[in-house]
């Protein structure tokens, strides 16, 4: 390999990035309980594109185990490290009429 092929490569950054990635995937404290939040989303379940974007955003921002569609325009979000209000605020970006049950 020619010298200088990766001028911006810094091995210390790789270590930091690896440690940061490891930190992101830490398991919850044994004292933290998994919680379930039911949210009514009257305008979201009929729009697959918006629903998928909402699910992606939730998974990106919170420690989500499952997101399930229920009957009557309800989704159930299960995971840890969030409050129902935080989940609702995120969902309301995609469905302004969403409410926590």
N, C-alpha and C positions, 0 to 999 in steps of 0.2 A: 504494500500500500504506500502510495506516495505521501511524503511529508506534506502537511498542510491541506489534505483533502477535506478535513472537517475543521475549518478555522474557528468555528464558534462552539466546538464541543468542549465541555468542561466536565471531567469525571465527578467533581464534587456536586455539580447540579444533578447528575444522575442519581447519586446517593440520596440527596435531598428529595428528589422527585419520588424515588422508591419509598422513602420513609413516609412522605406525605400520603402516597397511595395506600400504604399499609395502615396509616392512621385513619383513613377514610373508611376502611373496612373492619374496624374494631367491633367486636361484639358488644352489646349493651352490658351495663353493669348488672350483676346478678340480682340486684335489688330493683331494677327497673322492670315494670310489668309491661307486657304488650297491651296495647289498647286498641279499641275498635271505635270508629266514628262513622255514623250513618248520616249521609247528606242527601237531601232531596235536590235533584238537578232537573227541573222541568224542561229546560231547553237543550240539555247536553246529550242525552242518550239517543236522540234522533240525528245527531251530527257526529258521525264516526271520526271525521278529521279532528274536530275540536276535542272530542273525548280522548282520542289518542294523544293529542298535544297536552291535555290536562294531566293524563296519567304519567306521561314522560316528565312533566314538570314536578309532579308530586314525588316521583321516584328519585329525581335529581336532588330535590331540596330536603327530603326527609328519609328516615329509615323505614321504608314501607315494605311489609311482607306481602300483602295482597291488596288488590283493588277489585272488588266484585260488583257486578251489576245485579241489582235486586229488582223485584217487581215495583210498579208504580213510580218510576223515575227516581229510584234510590240507588246510590252506590255506597258500598261499605269499604272503608279504608282501614286496614289493620297494620299495626307496626308499633314503633316506640320512638321516643325523643321528640314528640310534638304535642301540641294542644289542639283540641277541636277547632279553636278559633284560627290557628295557623293553617290548618287544612282548609277551613271554610274560605279564608282570604285568598288562598291559592286557587281554589275551585271557582270563586266568584270572578276571577279574571276571564274565565271561559263561559260562565253562566251567571249573570248578575243577579238572577233570582234564586240562586242556590241558598239553602238553609240547612242548619244542623238539626237533626231529629232528636 
